[in-house]
Amino acid sequence: METFRSIVELMAVFVLPAIIVGFPLYGLYKKVPVYEEFVEGAKEGFKVAVQIIPYLVAILFAIGMFRASGAMEFLVEGLRPVLSLVNIPPEVIPMGIIRPLTGSGSAGVVVDLINTYGEDSLIVKIAATMFGSTETTFYVIAVYFGAINVQKTRHAVPAGLIADFTAMVLAVYVVQLLFG
């Protein structure tokens, strides 16, 4: 187990620098004007950002109301007995609910957990792993499908939610395996 942990830590040191350097080098190798393409993508990104503001406001408002009403705490306490049977800390349930909706809201959940339990706690490590291994499914559907006027999402929502659920459950058990 210790060897596996050492390998993962060593790989983590090199992955991000390899991506940051690798993509531009690959673009140069393929004779792509890397800087110009980056600037063009940034322009398009800004246009999309302006278009999605109403969707963001709606999602953040709904989440704020859900948390302020006390419904989140009610749900967490109601699920506590069931979650204890499968060794899932109920404190990470807010991440499981909010992460498919919004990235900034789920970042707020991680900050709340850090303030409550400390940055080295198992609960924070689980929530942070959930944050990094899942997607903001409803945000993506609302924003990107809305930006190109897709009316029927077909299997996108169920597939995204199944992937999110799987990643969240695996985050719990992998973090417990590595750090528990």
C-alpha positions as CSV (number, residue, x, y, z in Angstrom):
1,M,0.0,0.0,0.0
2,E,2.8,2.4,0.9
3,T,4.5,1.7,-2.5
4,F,1.2,2.6,-4.3
5,R,0.9,5.8,-2.4
6,S,4.5,6.8,-3.2
7,I,3.9,6.1,-6.9
8,V,0.7,8.2,-6.9
9,E,2.5,11.1,-5.1
10,L,5.4,11.0,-7.6
11,M,3.0,11.0,-10.6
12,A,1.1,13.9,-9.1
13,V,4.2,16.0,-9.1
14,F,4.7,15.6,-12.9
15,V,1.2,15.5,-14.3
16,L,0.3,19.1,-14.2
17,P,3.6,20.5,-15.5
18,A,3.5,17.8,-18.3
19,I,0.1,19.1,-19.4
20,I,1.0,22.8,-19.2
21,V,4.1,22.2,-21.3
22,G,2.9,19.3,-23.4
23,F,-0.1,20.8,-25.1
24,P,1.6,23.9,-26.4
25,L,4.6,21.9,-27.6
26,Y,2.3,19.4,-29.3
27,G,0.5,22.4,-31.0
28,L,3.7,23.8,-32.1
29,Y,4.8,20.4,-33.5
30,K,1.5,20.2,-35.4
31,K,2.2,23.8,-36.7
32,V,-0.9,25.2,-34.9
33,P,-0.7,28.9,-34.1
34,V,-1.0,28.2,-30.4
35,Y,-1.2,31.7,-29.0
36,E,-3.7,32.9,-31.6
37,E,-5.9,29.8,-31.0
38,F,-5.7,30.4,-27.3
39,V,-6.9,34.1,-27.7
40,E,-9.7,33.0,-30.1
41,G,-10.9,30.5,-27.5
42,A,-10.8,33.1,-24.8
43,K,-13.0,35.4,-26.9
44,E,-15.5,32.7,-27.4
45,G,-15.4,31.8,-23.7
46,F,-16.2,35.3,-22.8
47,K,-19.2,35.4,-25.1
48,V,-20.5,32.1,-23.5
49,A,-19.9,33.5,-20.0
50,V,-22.2,36.5,-20.8
51,Q,-24.9,34.2,-22.2
52,I,-24.9,31.9,-19.2
53,I,-25.2,34.5,-16.4
54,P,-29.0,34.0,-16.0
55,Y,-28.6,30.2,-15.6
56,L,-25.9,30.7,-13.0
57,V,-28.0,33.1,-11.0
58,A,-30.9,30.7,-11.0
59,I,-28.8,27.7,-9.9
60,L,-27.0,29.7,-7.1
61,F,-30.3,31.2,-5.9
62,A,-31.9,27.7,-5.7
63,I,-28.9,26.3,-3.8
64,G,-28.9,29.3,-1.4
65,M,-32.6,28.8,-0.6
66,F,-32.1,25.1,-0.1
67,R,-29.3,25.6,2.4
68,A,-30.8,28.6,4.1
69,S,-34.1,26.8,4.7
70,G,-32.5,24.1,6.7
71,A,-33.5,21.4,4.2
72,M,-29.8,20.4,3.7
73,E,-29.3,19.7,7.5
74,F,-32.6,17.9,7.6
75,L,-31.6,15.7,4.7
76,V,-28.1,15.0,6.2
77,E,-29.5,14.0,9.6
78,G,-32.2,11.8,7.9
79,L,-29.6,9.9,5.9
80,R,-27.1,9.5,8.8
81,P,-28.3,6.0,9.9
82,V,-28.3,4.6,6.4
83,L,-24.9,6.1,5.5
84,S,-23.3,4.8,8.7
85,L,-24.2,1.3,7.5
86,V,-22.2,1.7,4.4
87,N,-19.4,3.7,6.0
88,I,-20.0,7.0,4.2
89,P,-19.6,10.1,6.4
90,P,-22.9,12.0,6.2
91,E,-21.0,15.3,6.4
92,V,-20.0,14.8,2.7
93,I,-23.6,14.6,1.5
94,P,-23.9,18.4,0.8
95,M,-21.0,17.9,-1.6
96,G,-22.9,15.1,-3.3
97,I,-26.0,17.2,-3.7
98,I,-24.4,20.6,-4.7
99,R,-21.5,19.4,-6.9
100,P,-23.8,18.3,-9.8
101,L,-25.3,21.8,-9.7
102,T,-22.5,24.2,-9.4
103,G,-18.7,24.3,-9.0
104,S,-18.6,27.5,-6.9
105,G,-21.2,26.2,-4.6
106,S,-19.4,23.0,-4.1
107,A,-16.1,24.9,-3.5
108,G,-18.0,26.7,-0.8
109,V,-19.0,23.3,0.7
110,V,-15.3,22.3,0.8
111,V,-14.4,25.6,2.5
112,D,-17.1,25.1,5.1
113,L,-15.8,21.6,5.7
114,I,-12.3,22.8,6.0
115,N,-13.4,25.5,8.5
116,T,-15.3,22.9,10.5
117,Y,-13.1,19.8,10.5
118,G,-9.6,21.1,9.4
119,E,-7.8,20.7,6.1
120,D,-6.2,17.3,7.0
121,S,-9.4,15.6,8.1
122,L,-10.7,12.5,6.3
123,I,-14.0,14.3,5.6
124,V,-12.3,17.2,3.8
125,K,-10.1,14.8,1.8
126,I,-13.2,12.9,0.7
127,A,-15.1,16.1,-0.2
128,A,-12.1,17.5,-2.1
129,T,-11.7,14.2,-4.0
130,M,-15.4,14.4,-4.9
131,F,-14.9,17.9,-6.0
132,G,-12.0,16.9,-8.3
133,S,-13.5,13.7,-9.7
134,T,-17.1,14.8,-10.5
135,E,-18.7,17.2,-12.9
136,T,-21.2,20.0,-12.5
137,T,-23.7,18.0,-14.6
138,F,-26.7,20.3,-14.4
139,Y,-24.6,23.3,-14.9
140,V,-23.0,21.8,-18.0
141,I,-26.4,20.8,-19.3
142,A,-28.0,24.2,-18.7
143,V,-25.1,26.2,-19.9
144,Y,-23.7,24.4,-22.8
145,F,-26.8,22.8,-24.2
146,G,-28.6,26.1,-23.6
147,A,-25.8,28.0,-25.4
148,I,-26.4,26.0,-28.6
149,N,-30.2,25.6,-28.1
150,V,-30.3,21.8,-27.6
151,Q,-33.9,21.0,-26.4
152,K,-33.7,17.3,-25.9
153,T,-30.7,16.1,-23.8
154,R,-31.5,12.4,-24.3
155,H,-29.2,10.4,-22.1
156,A,-26.9,13.2,-21.1
157,V,-28.4,13.9,-17.7
158,P,-28.8,10.2,-16.6
159,A,-25.3,9.4,-17.8
160,G,-23.8,12.4,-16.1
161,L,-25.6,11.7,-12.8
162,I,-24.5,8.0,-12.9
163,A,-20.9,9.1,-13.5
164,D,-21.1,11.6,-10.6
165,F,-22.7,9.1,-8.2
166,T,-20.0,6.5,-9.1
167,A,-17.2,9.0,-8.7
168,M,-18.6,10.2,-5.3
169,V,-18.9,6.6,-3.9
170,L,-15.5,5.7,-5.2
171,A,-14.0,8.9,-3.7
172,V,-15.3,7.8,-0.3
173,Y,-13.8,4.4,-0.5
174,V,-10.5,5.3,-2.2
175,V,-9.8,8.1,0.2
176,Q,-10.6,5.8,3.1
177,L,-8.3,3.2,1.6
178,L,-5.4,5.6,1.1
179,F,-5.8,7.8,4.2
180,G,-8.1,6.0,6.5
